[in-house]
Amino acid sequence: MPSGKYRVAIIGAGAIAGAHQQAYEAQRDRAEIVAVVDVDADRAKAFATKHGIAQTYTDVASMLEQARPDLVSICTPPIAHREAVLACLAAGAWVWCEKPPVLSLAEYDELAAAEGPEGPYVGYVFQHRFGSAASTLRKQIAEKTLGRPHVAVCHTLWYRDTDYYAVPWRGKWETEGGGPAMGHGIHQMDLMLSLLGDWHEIRALMGTLDRDVQTEDVSLASVSFANGAMASVINSVLSPRQESYLRFDFDDATVEVSHLYGYDNSNWKWTPRDGVPAETAAGWAPSEDLASSHVAQLAVYLDALEAGERPPASGHDGRRTMELVTALYQSAITGKPVLRSELVPGNPFYTQLDGGGRYQPSRLGA
């Protein structure tokens, strides 16, 4: 750690920047926000005044030159992630970037190539994998405490009305990268992948059933994993009773979590199969209760920064989630199964998640 605290800047002073500010406040003994950047000068000043931040800027280059941050949080719309990450890495700053990481695998690989061999690195916000319950289950899977995984369910059933899509960059391939699979369900899919590991094949459907958007508003997929497990995935913004639900069936137990935008231990349930001793099942409970949050992920990120190590949810660990989203779109648009090995340069979905304008919304039920 440099003398004192890590100097932090936030790029983008919209709603999600508040979650980052709260996370840094929880780590105020290690990090201090010294600058905020937003193209809207008034919004930057209002955010800085509210949170006691000394410097405001309207362009990234000036901030990097003058504030010289050690770490930068990127809280802009997805279309602006690539340029901001590249600028920060070139200036020697580590980066913590909001989801979705970027607009394509091509952009993801470009940013990975801009990292140094020992940093600076860019990590991505996938906070749901960092709660204590998920960490406990991940350890149990690694140690085969519950037996082999067989079946998984990964449902992001949310509701976003027409006013939500009045924001100009939402619901468009060129600015948001995709619909609920990219911008909403990506959190639960990342948690699933962090637990089950590498996926192998996906078969998917999607449609634009109601919202006036260029992207999908619902998708369904079946996924097979390298370890033999299979998963059902649904991503929706048309579900009035909202729920984020994951279920994992092992030899000896079913593990479930039901929440919306974040969980603690009370949202999780371990159900043993018949015949498993009660004392064995009792030992499966997490020993601590840490909620999934930006706060939880930032603590782990700063540990990696202090050690000079690649943080979780970066590099291959973050690419795996972008690969699944990409393949979901490719399968749904082409009507064919997609192997993970197909996601390489030359594949049109590698550079654009709609395959270069191949998706045409249709509302068959209208």
Disulfide bonds with the S-S distance in Angstrom:
none
